[in-house]
Amino acid sequence: MENESELHSVIDEFFQKTDYRVIDTVLRGERGTSVLEIFVDNREGIVFDELVNISKDLNELVDSKFTDSNIANLVVSSPGADRPVKFIWQLYKHKDRLLEIELINGEMLEGKAVHISEEGDGKIELEIIHKEKNKKEFSEIRVIDFKDIKNLKVKISFSKK
């Protein structure tokens, strides 16, 4: 797309007036049938009705500013569980949930987010449960710098605890 940087500027400016922040954008499809997916999130959690209104308003804005655009459809949605967390502030709504973390050094961790802080580059206190065969279960709290994380996903749990 010719005006891609201008389009991103319009999108960023639009979202500065909302409680949502752009996490990622994906342009897929071919010329004339392209779909621009905009993944957004906020601290409190996604409200579906708000996304519907945002999507409608943003579509109207983009259509009015980019009449020669190759984008056939613009979709605003939440990142969903399959997309990794990119910013520390996204974790506040996931406090006390199970996280799966891959560190830059290759170490894999899984534990419950017991505290999230944006201090410095951001830190996560993770409660890791150790289960060893024929031994008593124990837990440890590990503080992880957000900058040391390569990939972080919230694990979906269907158990009732």
Long-range contacts (C-beta under 8 A, 24 or more apart in sequence): 1-27, 1-34, 1-69, 1-70, 1-71, 3-66, 3-69, 6-66, 7-36, 7-62, 7-66, 7-69, 10-61, 10-62, 10-65, 10-66, 11-38, 11-58, 11-62, 14-57, 14-58, 14-61, 15-40, 18-54, 19-43, 19-44, 20-50, 20-54, 21-87, 23-79, 23-83, 23-86, 23-87, 23-90, 24-79, 24-83, 24-86, 27-71, 29-72, 31-70, 32-70, 32-72, 33-72, 34-70, 34-71, 34-72, 34-73, 35-71, 35-72, 35-73, 35-74, 35-75, 36-71, 36-73, 36-74, 36-75, 37-75, 37-77, 38-74, 38-75, 38-76, 38-77, 39-77, 39-78, 39-79, 39-80, 39-83, 40-76, 40-77, 40-78, 40-79, 41-78, 41-79, 41-87, 41-90, 43-89, 43-90, 43-92, 43-93, 44-93, 45-93, 46-78, 51-76, 51-77, 51-78, 81-153, 81-154, 81-156, 82-153, 84-151, 84-152, 84-153, 85-152, 85-153, 85-154, 88-116, 88-117, 88-118, 88-121, 88-122, 88-124, 88-146, 89-118, 91-116, 91-124, 92-116, 94-154, 97-154, 97-155, 97-157, 98-154, 98-155, 98-157, 99-124, 99-126, 99-152, 99-153, 99-154, 99-155, 100-152, 100-153, 100-154, 100-155, 101-126, 101-144, 101-149, 101-151, 101-152, 102-149, 102-150, 102-151, 102-152, 103-144, 103-148, 103-149, 103-150, 104-148, 104-149, 104-150, 105-148, 109-142, 109-144, 110-155, 111-142, 114-141, 120-145, 121-145, 121-146, 121-147, 122-146, 122-147
